[in-house]
């Protein structure tokens, strides 16, 4: 099992989940994707969309300022 990181702090919806979904498509089942994003729409939409797509959101944590990390298992 590998852990991958995706920084979408400069992206805006709907590209935040599009980029997350593309990255999830590149990794193996069981791998972990740590997504760095900003609060607001990305923080609301990425975990919700990931769950709706059948991925498992393992956690959401505050990193610094308005940056958060969402951990998703494929």
C-alpha positions as CSV (number, residue, x, y, z in Angstrom):
1,X,0.0,0.0,0.0
2,X,1.4,3.4,-1.0
3,X,0.5,6.9,0.0
4,X,0.2,9.6,-2.7
5,X,-0.2,13.4,-2.2
6,X,-2.1,15.8,-4.4
7,X,-2.0,19.6,-3.9
8,X,-5.1,21.3,-5.2
9,X,-4.8,24.4,-3.0
10,X,-4.6,26.7,-6.1
11,X,-7.6,25.0,-7.8
12,X,-11.2,26.0,-7.7
13,X,-14.4,23.9,-8.0
14,X,-15.2,22.0,-10.0
15,X,-11.6,21.3,-10.9
16,X,-10.8,20.3,-7.4
17,X,-12.7,17.0,-7.6
18,X,-11.8,16.5,-11.2
19,X,-8.1,16.5,-10.4
20,X,-8.7,14.4,-7.3
21,X,-10.7,11.8,-9.3
22,X,-7.9,11.7,-12.1
23,X,-5.3,11.1,-9.4
24,X,-7.4,8.4,-7.8
25,X,-7.7,6.7,-11.2
26,X,-3.9,6.5,-11.4
27,X,-3.3,4.8,-8.0
28,X,-3.9,1.2,-7.0
29,X,-6.8,-0.1,-5.0
30,X,-6.0,0.2,-1.3
31,X,-3.6,3.1,-1.8
32,X,-4.0,6.3,0.2
33,X,-4.4,9.7,-1.4
34,X,-3.7,12.8,0.8
35,X,-5.3,15.8,-0.8
36,X,-4.3,19.3,0.3
37,X,-7.0,21.8,-0.3
38,X,-8.5,25.1,0.9
39,X,-11.5,25.5,3.2
40,X,-14.8,26.5,1.7
41,X,-16.1,24.8,-1.4
42,X,-13.2,22.4,-1.9
43,X,-13.3,21.2,1.7
44,X,-17.1,20.7,1.5
45,X,-17.2,19.1,-2.0
46,X,-14.1,16.9,-2.3
47,X,-14.9,14.6,0.7
48,X,-18.6,14.4,-0.3
49,X,-17.9,13.7,-3.9
50,X,-15.2,11.1,-3.0
51,X,-17.7,9.3,-0.8
52,X,-20.4,9.5,-3.5
53,X,-18.0,7.9,-6.0
54,X,-17.4,5.0,-3.6
55,X,-14.1,6.0,-2.1
56,X,-13.4,5.9,1.7
57,X,-12.6,9.2,3.4
58,X,-10.4,8.3,6.3
59,X,-10.0,11.7,7.8
60,X,-9.9,15.5,7.4
61,X,-7.4,17.6,9.3
62,X,-6.4,21.2,9.5
63,X,-2.8,21.8,8.3
64,X,-2.3,25.6,8.6
65,X,-4.1,28.8,7.7
66,X,-7.0,27.8,5.4
67,X,-5.3,24.6,4.2
68,X,-6.7,21.2,5.1
69,X,-5.7,17.6,4.3
70,X,-8.3,15.1,3.2
71,X,-7.1,11.5,3.4
72,X,-8.9,9.2,0.9
73,X,-8.5,5.4,0.5
74,X,-9.1,4.0,-3.0
